Amino acid sequence: MHQPRKIKLVLNSINKLINKFRKYAFWSLDVLKGGNQLKHYNEISFILEDLFSEESKRKQEKNLKNLLYHAVNTTPFYKKLKGFNSLNDFPLINKNLIRENFEEFRSDTYKNKKIVPIVTSGSTGTPFKVYHDINKRMRNYADTIYFAEIAGYNIGEELYYLKIWSENNKKCPVQRWMQNIFPVDVLKLNDISINNFIKLLTQSKSAKNILGYASAFDIICQYLDKIGKDVINGNVKSIIAISESLSQYTKDSMTKYFSVPVLSRYSNLENGIIAQQSKNGADEYYINSASYFIEIFDMHRDEVLKSDEIGRIVITDLFNYSMPMIRYDTGDVASMSYVIGNNIKIPVLKNLEGRKLDLIYDTGGNLLSSYLVYKNMWKYTELKQYQVIQEDEKKYLIKLNTDSVFKREHELLTEFKSFFGNDALVNIEYVTEIPLLASGKRKKVASTYVKKL
């Protein structure tokens, strides 16, 4: 056996041992802290893998009942519902209602306890904040572990995470090593960085997993198509797409290049993992009934729809006690359906819509991540709504909705020209409203430009 090959085999064996150590260390640390993470994980596994057993249904009903009683007894917004009979007595809520009555949604018993602020861009680009208590954070971590395992990932294995990495969310080197995370910044995806990413994947035979924005996968696949790349032998065990709908082209291309099925995950920052596709290749999303109660409502009336009818996704988060979110309209659209598994009907989401963003390009024809827009617009908190539209190869329109005079127009234009190109024609239009799509959502990024292939 050649010496280099012997060295590679030894290094691979060492990596496997280190990964096992990481997994052992993770669960051991949880046990030392009381084992709450493991308790959540075991309950999630039990409920979802035996969904309609009497014990599973009892646990789901108990979690819902406990949340509702907690809400009406400790949360100002819900105290008027103390005589409720069921979930049906609770009104629908949304981001705007929570923003306007923020303190009313906070539980009195958690105002002096440790809580974690979670900030999202909101459906119109306006920042939206909620609080999570520590038990809710643990539940989310346990959900993440369970649904990652469904895709093929195991704690301790290499995880390549493609998202926006900033100073605020960047993990320290020790954390990255312990969690075996390799951060890949989607704002810096270009031919060189993608090529380096592929090299990193193929350096060893260690098991690898990829988690990232669907739009980042679009860019990677287009690059691999362009260079005529063959199958990548990186020992990739799982790929999960988050935040945006995954096109069929990207799903097929990622599967072709990495030899593993790509699963889409439906989640949001304010709640967590709501549903995820399975490895059977079908398009439906299996619902996280262990942590959420899901309903589908009519697009215009507050009426629950029948199976297979498309409407608004409304969720009740069973574990956020610091800020109960009961019958929360996510702003997304889908239908509730059922598939047969082990001779039982399992609830799934189909026709999941309203999260797909149009593709936009710079003046050189390079595909831009739509999250570049998100990252740039977060700081303009004086804006109510915005929409960025590519109208032609070098022509862009930014629609702004604001209640007052926008004093940072020059700053915004300068920043966007740096993204699009110095020869970009960028215009600003002030509007009173960004129109809704048929799906019930507003696009923050849109395009009427068709790139010539």
Secondary structure, 3 states (H helix, E strand, C coil): CCHHHHHHHHHHHHHHHHHHHHHHHHHHHHHHCCCHHHHHHHHHHHHHHCCCCHHHHHHHHHHHHHHHHHHHHHCHHHHHHCCCCCHHHCCCECHHHHHHCHHHHCCHHHCCCCEEEEEECCCCCCCEEEEEEHHHHHHHHHHHHHHHHHHCCCCCCEEEEEECCCCCCCCCHHHHHHHCEEEEEHHHCCHHHHHHHHHHHCCCCCCEEEEEEHHHHHHHHHHHHHCCCCCCCCCEEEEEEECCCCCHHHHHHHHHHHCCCEEEEEEECCCEEEEECCCCCCCCEEECCCCEEEEEECCCCCCECCCCCEEEEEEEECCCCCCCCCCEEEEEEEEEEEEEECCEEEEEEEEEECCCCCCEECCCCCEECHHHHHHHHCCCCCEEEEEEEEEECCEEEEEEEECCCCCCHHHHHHHHHHHHCCCCEEEEEECCCCCCCCCCCCCCEEECCCCCC
